[in-house]
């Protein structure tokens, strides 16, 4: 947060003009005994946010992302597209809330094989199920946390709630 030495070396001037901040909106300035800090308003970077999924064709989306492989090609259904594309989802697909970098290059379980293991044969072609009196689709998660296996099943109405 400094300028060139010749701009800041005059001890008679009680303040310094930091031209690097001329095009910024200053939100706060904090002065401490040995340092100072400044908070400036930044522009949201749609392409480099930890909250955005990076999708093909340089598309960036937030929210719940469904993805699955069909005919050896990854397909993505964003939260905004879900209602119109729900019928295109297979019986079993991946869904994530938080972005994962290079999603297509990672190794993922074979959903076709997995659906045969966990779904009844008559459910394999369905996209809506019933579980504990609630109609699906459902979101299933199994994690190993502190050496304990945790299984969670969410419905559409509870998937975005924090566990």
Rosetta silent file (secondary structure, phi, psi, omega in degrees, C-alpha in Angstrom):
SEQUENCE: XXXXXXXXXXXXXXXXXXXXXXXXXXXXXXXXXXXXXXXXXXXXXXXXXXXXXXXXXXXXXXXXXXXXXXXXXXXXXXXXXXXXXXXXXXXXXXXXXXXXXXXXXXXXXXXXXXXXXXXXXXXXXXXXXXXXXXXXXXXXXXXXXXXXXXXXXXXXXXXXXXX
SCORE:     score description
SCORE:     0.000 S_00000001
   1 L     0.000   40.651 -179.621    0.000    0.000    0.000 S_00000001
   2 L  -127.095  161.802  176.796    2.765    2.419   -0.752 S_00000001
   3 L  -101.604 -173.091  177.911    3.734    4.737   -3.552 S_00000001
   4 L   -61.878  151.264 -177.704    7.145    5.501   -4.948 S_00000001
   5 H   -54.119  -40.769 -177.321    9.745    6.576   -2.381 S_00000001
   6 H   -66.235  -23.336  178.777    9.880   10.144   -3.721 S_00000001
   7 H   -82.218  -21.231 -173.818    6.097   10.486   -3.161 S_00000001
   8 H  -116.500    1.286 -174.344    6.185    9.303    0.464 S_00000001
   9 L   -86.675   -9.922 -178.817    9.520   10.498    1.807 S_00000001
  10 L   -77.981  106.749 -176.592    8.445   14.090    2.661 S_00000001
  11 L   -75.553  -12.375  179.252    7.961   14.032    6.455 S_00000001
  12 L   -78.111  -22.040 -178.821    6.416   17.548    6.448 S_00000001
  13 L   -89.493  121.448 -174.521    3.282   16.349    4.587 S_00000001
  14 L   -74.659  -10.012  179.403    0.879   14.686    7.072 S_00000001
  15 L  -142.356  164.446  179.628   -0.788   12.504    4.444 S_00000001
  16 L  -125.531  141.271  174.296    0.027   10.750    1.192 S_00000001
  17 L   -90.642  117.321  178.226   -2.069   10.426   -1.941 S_00000001
  18 L  -100.323   94.761 -173.905   -2.104    6.767   -2.982 S_00000001
  19 H   -66.008  -16.899  178.717   -3.125    6.996   -6.617 S_00000001
  20 H   -61.867  -20.891 -179.333   -3.382    3.209   -6.870 S_00000001
  21 H  -101.983    8.049 -176.493   -6.785    3.573   -5.118 S_00000001
  22 L   -59.256  -33.828 -176.999   -8.129    6.432   -7.282 S_00000001
  23 L   -96.919   11.399 -178.024  -10.545    4.174   -9.169 S_00000001
  24 L  -110.673  153.051  173.366  -11.702    2.264   -6.060 S_00000001
  25 E   -94.311  117.722 -179.383  -14.452    2.917   -3.544 S_00000001
  26 E   -81.045  122.795  179.881  -12.895    2.971   -0.080 S_00000001
  27 E   -93.696  -33.069 -176.659  -15.157    1.218    2.439 S_00000001
  28 E  -161.788  148.057  174.058  -13.012    1.509    5.559 S_00000001
  29 E  -128.932  129.077  179.744   -9.606    2.679    6.751 S_00000001
  30 E  -118.010  127.522  179.348   -8.040    1.260    9.884 S_00000001
  31 E  -112.253  127.816  178.265   -5.051    2.943   11.510 S_00000001
  32 L  -120.889  172.868 -176.426   -2.862    1.065   13.939 S_00000001
  33 L   -60.690  -42.950 -175.987    0.309    2.011   15.741 S_00000001
  34 L  -112.621   -0.521  179.935    2.664    0.305   13.260 S_00000001
  35 L  -159.732  167.681  174.997    0.473   -0.181   10.215 S_00000001
  36 E  -134.300  157.750  176.469   -2.677    0.838    8.471 S_00000001
  37 E  -140.710  154.964 -177.143   -5.133   -1.067    6.346 S_00000001
  38 E  -133.220  136.397  176.220   -7.770   -0.137    3.847 S_00000001
  39 E  -107.904  123.682 -179.530  -10.867   -2.038    2.722 S_00000001
  40 E  -119.577  151.217  177.604  -11.954   -1.301   -0.844 S_00000001
  41 E   -76.999  126.997  179.006  -14.958   -2.457   -2.803 S_00000001
  42 L  -107.394  162.152  176.548  -13.963   -4.937   -5.471 S_00000001
  43 L   -83.287  134.606  176.733  -15.762   -6.098   -8.563 S_00000001
  44 L   -65.777  129.510 -179.911  -17.180   -9.619   -8.313 S_00000001
  45 L   -95.802  103.994 -176.120  -15.172  -11.889  -10.571 S_00000001
  46 L   -66.294  -20.975 -175.499  -17.668  -14.264  -12.141 S_00000001
  47 L   -96.605   -8.848 -174.313  -14.934  -16.509  -13.527 S_00000001
  48 L  -134.512   41.268 -177.849  -12.836  -16.980  -10.418 S_00000001
  49 L  -101.859  144.181  177.236  -15.244  -17.370   -7.537 S_00000001
  50 L   -72.785   -8.044 -178.076  -15.163  -20.165   -5.008 S_00000001
  51 L  -103.694    1.960 -176.432  -18.958  -20.203   -5.226 S_00000001
  52 L  -111.631  134.218  172.289  -19.272  -20.768   -8.986 S_00000001
  53 E   -78.966  130.345  175.575  -19.231  -24.065  -10.859 S_00000001
  54 E   -91.032  113.254 -176.175  -17.008  -23.832  -13.950 S_00000001
  55 E  -109.877  167.661  177.586  -18.911  -25.548  -16.754 S_00000001
  56 L   -56.636  162.462 -176.840  -18.104  -26.179  -20.428 S_00000001
  57 L    58.345   35.130  177.692  -18.265  -23.244  -22.880 S_00000001
  58 L    51.626   39.779  178.685  -16.907  -20.906  -20.165 S_00000001
  59 E   -97.657  138.319 -179.736  -20.242  -20.963  -18.343 S_00000001
  60 E  -126.401  130.745 -176.591  -20.325  -20.234  -14.610 S_00000001
  61 E  -136.757  152.501  173.620  -23.243  -21.130  -12.319 S_00000001
  62 L  -111.417  168.966  175.630  -24.002  -21.140   -8.616 S_00000001
  63 L    93.477 -166.645 -177.492  -26.252  -23.443   -6.640 S_00000001
  64 L   -70.194  131.456  179.989  -26.957  -27.142   -6.848 S_00000001
  65 E  -121.836  123.432  174.289  -25.368  -28.837   -9.860 S_00000001
  66 E   -97.968  141.177  175.904  -26.469  -32.249  -11.153 S_00000001
  67 E  -149.729  150.432 -177.835  -24.135  -34.121  -13.466 S_00000001
  68 E  -160.801  161.271 -179.984  -23.992  -37.530  -15.089 S_00000001
  69 E  -104.115  130.079  177.292  -22.342  -39.296  -17.970 S_00000001
  70 E  -136.525  127.640 -176.655  -24.431  -40.330  -20.972 S_00000001
  71 L    53.322   42.569  177.984  -22.937  -41.866  -24.124 S_00000001
  72 L    63.142   21.729  178.806  -19.468  -41.203  -22.670 S_00000001
  73 E  -128.556  134.361  178.493  -20.168  -37.436  -22.423 S_00000001
  74 E   -73.766  135.960  176.612  -20.674  -35.446  -19.220 S_00000001
  75 E  -119.665  139.022 -177.742  -24.022  -33.671  -18.911 S_00000001
  76 E  -123.259  135.920  176.204  -24.657  -30.851  -16.462 S_00000001
  77 E  -125.759  114.331 -178.021  -27.994  -29.585  -15.139 S_00000001
  78 E   -81.402  168.504 -179.306  -27.804  -26.365  -13.131 S_00000001
  79 L   -60.623  -37.055  179.843  -30.192  -25.356  -10.380 S_00000001
  80 L   -71.752  -24.802  179.923  -31.912  -22.877  -12.709 S_00000001
  81 L   -92.477   -9.832 -169.430  -32.398  -25.581  -15.368 S_00000001
  82 H   -56.732  -46.442 -176.156  -33.510  -28.323  -12.984 S_00000001
  83 H   -61.708  -41.770 -177.491  -37.273  -27.878  -13.268 S_00000001
  84 H   -79.667  -23.515 -176.842  -37.251  -27.957  -17.076 S_00000001
  85 H  -109.805    6.507 -177.081  -34.633  -30.738  -17.374 S_00000001
  86 H   -56.152  -37.785 -178.611  -35.643  -32.928  -14.426 S_00000001
  87 H   -68.361  -18.684  179.271  -37.181  -35.511  -16.774 S_00000001
  88 H   -85.078  -13.115 -179.737  -33.797  -35.838  -18.559 S_00000001
  89 L   -70.795  141.125  173.758  -31.978  -36.868  -15.378 S_00000001
  90 L   -72.532  172.604  179.870  -31.219  -40.566  -15.020 S_00000001
  91 L   -57.662  -30.599 -179.006  -32.457  -42.504  -11.992 S_00000001
  92 L  -133.549  126.374  176.519  -29.100  -41.839  -10.351 S_00000001
  93 L  -143.424  166.467  175.996  -26.911  -38.765  -10.883 S_00000001
  94 E   -86.200  148.595  175.192  -24.318  -36.794   -8.974 S_00000001
  95 E  -144.311  130.629  179.645  -25.332  -33.526   -7.282 S_00000001
  96 E  -131.244  147.494  176.104  -23.019  -31.060   -5.559 S_00000001
  97 L   -91.722  -40.860 -175.396  -23.586  -27.779   -3.752 S_00000001
  98 L  -103.851  140.717 -176.349  -19.987  -26.570   -3.735 S_00000001
  99 L   -60.712  147.339  173.915  -17.825  -26.340   -6.847 S_00000001
 100 L  -123.682  125.804 -179.657  -15.230  -28.988   -7.670 S_00000001
 101 L   -68.948  144.247  175.846  -12.369  -28.003   -9.960 S_00000001
 102 L    51.618   47.743 -174.025  -11.855  -29.991  -13.166 S_00000001
 103 H   -55.715  -37.168 -176.958  -14.942  -32.072  -12.537 S_00000001
 104 H   -72.907  -24.575 -176.339  -14.735  -33.834  -15.898 S_00000001
 105 H   -88.478   -8.716 -179.031  -11.150  -34.979  -15.408 S_00000001
 106 L   -82.638  158.885  177.617  -11.776  -36.669  -12.050 S_00000001
 107 L   -88.496  126.202 -178.620  -12.586  -40.333  -11.612 S_00000001
 108 L  -122.621  151.183  176.584  -16.221  -40.907  -10.649 S_00000001
 109 L   -60.388  151.588  177.546  -18.107  -44.123   -9.857 S_00000001
 110 L   -75.184  110.866 -175.726  -20.012  -45.694  -12.738 S_00000001
 111 H   -66.661  -35.449  178.850  -23.597  -44.558  -12.150 S_00000001
 112 H   -62.155  -46.811  179.452  -25.142  -47.249  -14.350 S_00000001
 113 H   -64.518  -43.931 -178.942  -23.386  -49.983  -12.378 S_00000001
 114 H   -64.758  -40.032 -179.267  -24.154  -48.298   -9.055 S_00000001
 115 H   -64.955  -32.756  177.350  -27.850  -47.850   -9.865 S_00000001
 116 H   -68.217  -29.258 -179.897  -28.133  -51.595  -10.556 S_00000001
 117 H   -78.896  -36.657 -171.399  -26.654  -52.271   -7.117 S_00000001
 118 H  -106.922  -16.687 -179.779  -28.776  -49.876   -5.059 S_00000001
 119 L  -105.905  148.726  172.481  -32.055  -49.525   -6.976 S_00000001
 120 L   -64.365  152.504 -178.178  -34.730  -52.133   -7.555 S_00000001
 121 H   -57.806  -37.225 -179.136  -34.870  -53.288  -11.172 S_00000001
 122 H   -76.290  -10.417  178.020  -38.268  -51.636  -11.698 S_00000001
 123 H   -94.264  -12.743 -172.501  -36.887  -48.308  -10.377 S_00000001
 124 L   -60.124  -27.745 -179.875  -33.892  -48.127  -12.706 S_00000001
 125 L   -99.271    1.901 -179.192  -35.861  -46.235  -15.381 S_00000001
 126 L   -89.237  156.801  173.121  -37.706  -43.954  -12.969 S_00000001
 127 L  -116.757   -4.812  177.923  -36.731  -40.413  -12.017 S_00000001
 128 L  -128.600  134.574 -175.655  -39.113  -40.100   -9.062 S_00000001
 129 L  -130.571  171.312  174.996  -39.117  -42.355   -6.022 S_00000001
 130 E  -122.570  133.892 -179.682  -40.787  -42.629   -2.645 S_00000001
 131 E  -143.997  123.117 -179.010  -38.830  -42.806    0.600 S_00000001
 132 L    50.211   41.281  176.629  -40.365  -42.572    4.086 S_00000001
 133 L    80.282    1.020  179.187  -43.605  -41.235    2.602 S_00000001
 134 E  -110.271  139.547  177.759  -41.890  -38.477    0.606 S_00000001
 135 E   -86.838  145.342 -175.677  -41.651  -38.491   -3.187 S_00000001
 136 L   -88.720 -172.296   20.090  -38.251  -38.033   -4.803 S_00000001
 137 L   -73.077  163.507  179.846  -35.867  -37.459   -6.421 S_00000001
 138 E  -121.962  158.094 -179.457  -33.571  -38.003   -3.472 S_00000001
 139 E  -119.746  121.390 -174.694  -29.988  -37.040   -2.708 S_00000001
 140 E  -113.590  136.184  178.187  -27.815  -39.636   -1.039 S_00000001
 141 E  -136.506  135.515  175.042  -24.458  -39.004    0.600 S_00000001
 142 E  -130.926  122.807 -176.354  -22.089  -41.415    2.310 S_00000001
 143 E  -132.537  155.521  173.463  -18.978  -40.035    3.974 S_00000001
 144 E  -108.025  109.907 -177.769  -16.269  -41.238    6.300 S_00000001
 145 E  -125.173  121.631 -177.812  -15.863  -38.670    9.076 S_00000001
 146 L    51.432   46.586  179.382  -13.607  -39.361   12.078 S_00000001
 147 L    62.723   17.311  177.464  -13.568  -43.058   11.161 S_00000001
 148 E  -118.485  129.998  178.820  -17.382  -43.162   11.267 S_00000001
 149 E   -81.853  124.147 -178.081  -19.440  -43.831    8.147 S_00000001
 150 E  -114.507  127.470  175.859  -22.217  -41.251    7.830 S_00000001
 151 E  -115.674  134.350 -179.562  -25.151  -41.728    5.448 S_00000001
 152 E  -133.591  134.797  175.141  -27.543  -38.901    4.655 S_00000001
 153 E  -121.642  124.915  178.586  -30.610  -38.935    2.403 S_00000001
 154 E  -115.805  153.630  170.441  -32.188  -35.628    1.376 S_00000001
 155 E  -100.372  178.676  178.083  -35.295  -34.805   -0.593 S_00000001
 156 L   -60.003  -34.186 -177.045  -35.649  -31.837   -2.947 S_00000001
 157 L   -77.758  -17.188 -177.619  -37.038  -29.743   -0.105 S_00000001
 158 L  -113.970   -6.030 -174.373  -34.122  -30.488    2.267 S_00000001
 159 L   -61.997  -34.847 -177.235  -31.069  -30.751   -0.029 S_00000001
 160 L   -87.338   -2.234  176.233  -30.104  -27.088    0.294 S_00000001
 161 L   -77.960  150.130  177.674  -30.412  -27.063    4.089 S_00000001
 162 L   -75.663  139.928  177.556  -27.200  -27.358    6.088 S_00000001
 163 L   -81.741    0.000    0.000  -26.566  -30.725    7.744 S_00000001
